[in-house]
């Protein structure tokens, strides 16, 4: 007898891809939709697949997914995005694993579709990600973007691909990446991080060498080049936005004599002490 499975999907105006997503996880014992204000046909599609729907204001990617996992009816949870779907091989692997699960969580290879092509190298594949987990031994991080599953125990790997329709046109994809880099910069700033000139220059360069050359991204042709180039620019944009945030809050680019960056309160106090012109 298999462990019962809850599938959790967070949504907001996801009607374009949701049908394919939910059809691919129809083997689950429960489908739970956590919606944050959809205005189109998203909820109607979800109801058509017999999903349980919860309305929850947006909390950030990690907290939103963790809320869904906490509301699931079953211990084992598969978290999947609305623009993703489980391949037949992945479905069979999940079902076989849940008969006798040996680990606290399982990672799966995510294959990204970009500019009409399923990527096979670089950042596009295999993009290993933990999505199947025992919620009593794992949970989502509270990151607002690039969230991850934190596991207390061993992590196994599943056969089969999680198929990700990563963009619906370059313009839409670039808008999403712009939002992501802003959220990343804000999260780093909240932790007191700062960006150096070396990070601005070398982070995109190292990323290009790693994914385009060492991880054979060049074999994916023009889509691979564009995908990795946008990723490299994201590294640059994240640190550029972080420097802008530090500058607007008056934080020094250098640590104090004790080696620690000044706090925001200290920066505000220093501004008040400056002579008025």
N, C-alpha and C positions, 0 to 999 in steps of 0.2 A: 504493500500500500504506500502510495506517495504522500509526501508532505503537501498539505493544501497550499495554494499560492495566491497571493494578492498582487495584482499589477497596479501600480500607481502612475498616473500621468498628470502632470501639471499643464494647464491650458490657459490660453487667452487668445481668442479669435484664431483658432487653429483648424478651421474647417477644411482648408485646402489639403492637408495631409492626414487628418485624424482618422478617416475611414480605413486607409491602408494600415495605419498603426494598430488600430484596435482589431482589425481582422487578423493580424499576425499573432495576436496574443489571446485568441479566442479559447485556447486550451486552459486558461487560468480559471481558478474557482471564483475569483472576484476581480472585477475591473473597477478601480476607484479613480474618479476624475476630481482633481482639485482645481477649480476654476477661479480666476481672479478678474471677473468682469467682462466676459465675452459678450459681444453685442450681435454677432452674426448667427450662423447655424451650428456653431460648435456643440452646444448642449443638446440640440436635436439629434445630431449624429451620435453623441454619447448615449442618449436614451435608446436609440435604435439598436445599440449593441448591448443593452441591458446593464449599462454601467451605473454605479452609485455615484451621485454627484454631490460634492461639497463646495460651497462658496466660501472663499477665503481671500481677503485683501492681500495684495502682494507683500511678501515678507523678505524678498531676496531669494535667489535660486536655492541656496543650501537650506535655509529655514523653511521655505515653501515645500521642498521635497521631504524634509524631515517631518513636517506637519502631516503630510500625506501618509508617510510610513507609520506614524503614530496612530493614525485613524484607521489603518488597515485591519481587516478582520482576522488575518492569519499571520503566523509568525514569520513565514518566509515571504519576502517582498521582492518583486522585480520592478525596478524603477526605469521607466522608458519615456523619452521625450516624444512629443506629438509628431515631430518630423523624422522619427525613427521607426523601424519595423524589424521584427525578428525574422531571420531567414529560416527556411524549413530545417536546415541542419542545426541551427541554434535552438530551435524549438525542441527537436528531438533530444538534444544534449541536455537541455533544462529538465525535460521530463525524466530522463534517465537519472540525472543527478539527484533529483528530489525523491527518488525511491530510497536511496541510502546516502544522504548528504554527509560528506566526510570533513568539510571545512566550514568555517563561519561565514564565508562569502566567496563569490566567484566572479572573476573578470571575464570579459568577452572582447573579442576583436571588433572594433567599430570600423566599418568601411565607409568612407566619405565619397559622396557623389558631387562632383564640382565641374561646372561648365560642360555638363552633359556626359561626363566620363567618370566611371568608378575608379578612383585612384588606387594604385597598388603599392605605392612606395612613399617615401618622404614622411610628411606629417599626416598624410591621408590614410595610411594603412601599414601595419596593424596598429590602430589607436586603442591600446588596451585600456579598458575602463571597468571598474567594479560596479555592477548593477544588480546582481542577485545576491541577497544577503539575509541572514537570520537577524531580525531586528532586535533580538535580545542580546546580540553580541556585536552589533554594528549600527552605525548611525551616520547621517549626513553631517558634514562640517557646516559651520555657520557662515561660510564665505558667501558674499553677495554675488560673486561670479567665479567661474572655474572651481565650483564646489567639488568635493570628493567624499567618498564613503570612508569613514574611519572605522577600522575593524579591530576587534579584540579577539584575535585568533588567527588561524591560518587562512590563506586565500588561494583558491584553486583557479584553474582556467577551463573554460568551456570551449568545445568545438563549435564551429559555425560563426557567422558574422551578424553583427548588429548593423543594419543598413541605415545610413544617415543621409537624408537629402539635405546637404549642408547649405545650399543656397538656392533662392528662387530668382536668380538674376544678380549680376554683379553689384548693381546699385543697392539693392536690398541687403546683400551680404556686407558691403562696405559700411552701410548705416549701422548694422548690428555690431560690426567690429569696432566702430567708433564708440558705441555705447559701452561695449565691454572694456575697452582700454580706459575709459573714464572711470568706470567702477573699480577697475584694478588700481588705478592711481589713487583713488579716494581711499581704498582699503589699505594700501601701503602707507599713505599719509596718516591715517588714523592710528597706525602702529608705530608712528614716529620714524618711518623710513625716509631716506632721501636718495636722490639719484645723482651719480657722479658723471662727469664728462666721459669717463671711460665706459660706463654702462651705455650711455647714449651711442657711442661710436661702435663698441665691440659686441654688444649684445645682439644687434641685428646681423653682424658679420658672422659671428660664431653660429648663430641659428641657421644661416644660409649654408655654411659649410657642413653642418651636421645633417640637415635634412635634404638638401639638394645634391650634395656630393656623397657623403658617407652613407646616407640612407637611400641613395639612388633615386631621388626625386626627379632627376632629369629624364628617367625612363618613362615618366608620365606625360611627356611632351609639354605643349603650351599650358594645358590645365595645371599640370604639376608646377611649372615655373610660376604661374600667376598665384596659385595657392600658397606656395612657400614665400613668394615675394610679399604678399599681403601679411603673412605671419611675421616676417622680418620687420615690416613697417609697424606692425602692432607693438613689437618690442620697443622700437624707437618712440612711438607715440605714447606708450605707457610711461616711460621715464621722462619724456618731455612734459607731459601733463603733471607728473609728480613734481618736477622742478617748478612748474608754474604755481602749483598749490603752495609749495614751500615759500616761494617769493611773495605771493599775495598775503600770506600770514606773517610775513616779516621774519621768517626763520633764517638764521645764518647758514651759509653753505659749509662752514667749518665748525667742528666740535669745540666745546669750551676747553679750558685748560685741563679739565679732568677727563677729557676724551668723550664726553657725552653731549649729544645735541641739545640745544636749549629747548625748554618746554614752550608751549604756546603761551602760557601765562607769563613766562619771563620775556618772551618776545613782545607781548602786549605792553608789559611794564617798561621795556626799553623804548618803545615808541612814544609812550607818554612822557618819558624823560627827555626826548629830543627837543632842542630849542625850536620855538616857532619862528618861521620866517615871515 
